[in-house]
Each structure stands twice: as structure tokens, then as C-alpha cells.
Amino acid sequence: MENYNQKKDEFQYWLFYMDDALESFFKNIPPSLSEKLDYSVGSLNFIEEWILSRYASINDVKKHEESEIFNGVVMYIGETFRKNLGGKWIIDFSNPADYCFGLPQLKFQYGIPPTCPMRLVTASIDRKKGTFISTILKNQLKKSASLGS
């Protein structure tokens, strides 16, 4: 349990410094990309195309030297979901079998399933579509609208 408490503290730190981390992320990506990132659904296609051009495989994104950029990508994607759907950042240690166990995720109301931006990034690299992440958000927005949120 002590390890989980430490991880929860690290998560709170991560949330507290999110604005600074995103500002650093925007400064460290090409200006041609950063000027297109406005937290809209469509901006997810620009970031996903950039991810696919930068990372040939999931192992590439997991390299230590990519951790700051990866963190910025995760935060940007998560904040795009949060700004469009509402919800809040959480970290959950209740079910070790959950695919988001111990990872930052967004929890929404109205029966919309939680979203784990880290998993979205790795899945997008695996699928190589360029529109995978925005499609997930569009589907969640449709579900939200149909549930009357």
C-alpha cells in the first residue's frame, strides 16, 4: 500500500505541474505543430500524425530520452478529451487487471468509459491510422450527446 500512496503523491505532483509541463512541451515541438494544437477534436489528428512520424514502434516512445515529450503528448491528448467531454484526471489502483491500472486517466460522467491517454498513444502507434485518437473522442462525444450530458 505504501507504494500506491507514493504513486498517488507522484500523480498529484504530475497534475500540479501539468500547465508548466504543457508549456515546455509546446516549446519543444516544431512550431508548425504547436500552432495547430488548440485542444479541438481535429487537433488530435495533427498530434497523431506527428507521433506516427516520430515513433516507428511502441518501443521507440518508451525510451528514456523520450519521456518528457511522451509526457507532454499524453497531457495534451488528455486535456483535449477533458476540455471536450468534461471529466477529471484520476489514478486508480483498485483493479490490477484493468488496462489503466496505475496510469493517469480521465473519468467521465454519463456512462462514458474512462480514457487512458498513455494507452491511446501506444494504440495509435500500433494501428498507424492517423485518426485513431480523434475517432475515440468523436465516439465519446456522440455517446455523451445521446446520454443527454
ZIWO-V201752 format. One record per residue. N is the residue number from 1. SS is DSSP state (helix for helix, strand for strand, loop for the rest). PHI is phi in whole degrees, 0 to 359 (none if undefined). OMEGA is omega in whole degrees, 0 to 359 (* if undefined). Layout:
N:SS:PHI:OMEGA
N:SS:PHI:OMEGA
This chain:
1:loop:none:180
2:helix:300:179
3:helix:298:179
4:helix:294:178
5:helix:296:177
6:helix:296:179
7:helix:295:177
8:helix:294:176
9:helix:296:178
10:helix:298:178
11:helix:297:179
12:helix:297:176
13:helix:298:179
14:helix:303:179
15:helix:295:183
16:helix:300:183
17:loop:262:182
18:helix:300:181
19:helix:299:179
20:helix:295:180
21:helix:295:178
22:helix:293:178
23:helix:299:177
24:helix:296:178
25:helix:302:181
26:helix:299:179
27:helix:284:186
28:loop:257:175
29:loop:249:180
30:loop:302:178
31:helix:305:179
32:helix:297:175
33:helix:272:186
34:helix:300:180
35:loop:290:179
36:loop:264:184
37:loop:267:184
38:loop:238:180
39:loop:65:175
40:loop:268:177
41:loop:302:181
42:loop:297:180
43:helix:294:178
44:helix:296:177
45:helix:293:178
46:helix:294:181
47:helix:291:179
48:helix:293:176
49:helix:300:178
50:helix:294:177
51:helix:303:182
52:helix:294:178
53:helix:284:183
54:helix:269:187
55:loop:238:178
56:loop:283:182
57:loop:213:178
58:helix:298:179
59:helix:298:180
60:helix:296:181
61:helix:285:182
62:loop:275:180
63:loop:295:183
64:helix:306:183
65:helix:292:179
66:helix:262:189
67:helix:299:181
68:helix:291:178
69:helix:294:179
70:helix:302:179
71:helix:300:178
72:helix:296:177
73:helix:299:180
74:helix:300:180
75:helix:297:181
76:helix:298:180
77:helix:298:180
78:helix:299:179
79:helix:293:176
80:helix:295:176
81:helix:298:183
82:helix:296:181
83:helix:291:181
84:helix:267:184
85:helix:244:190
86:loop:81:179
87:loop:89:180
88:strand:214:178
89:strand:287:175
90:strand:220:168
91:loop:224:188
92:loop:235:177
93:loop:243:186
94:loop:279:185
95:loop:225:181
96:loop:301:179
97:loop:277:181
98:loop:291:182
99:loop:294:178
100:loop:256:183
101:loop:308:176
102:loop:73:180
103:loop:246:175
104:loop:300:178
105:strand:214:177
106:strand:251:178
107:strand:252:184
108:loop:243:175
109:loop:267:170
110:loop:63:174
111:loop:75:177
112:loop:279:183
113:loop:295:176
114:loop:301:180
115:strand:238:178
116:loop:249:183
117:helix:303:178
118:helix:300:179
119:helix:291:177
120:helix:296:180
121:helix:297:182
122:helix:294:177
123:helix:294:180
124:helix:293:177
125:helix:294:180
126:helix:293:185
127:helix:277:176
128:loop:56:180
129:loop:266:183
130:loop:90:179
131:loop:229:184
132:helix:300:186
133:helix:293:179
134:helix:295:178
135:helix:295:177
136:helix:299:180
137:helix:296:178
138:helix:301:179
139:helix:295:178
140:helix:291:177
141:helix:295:176
142:helix:297:179
143:helix:296:178
144:helix:300:180
145:helix:294:181
146:helix:288:179
147:loop:268:174
148:loop:79:181
149:loop:283:*
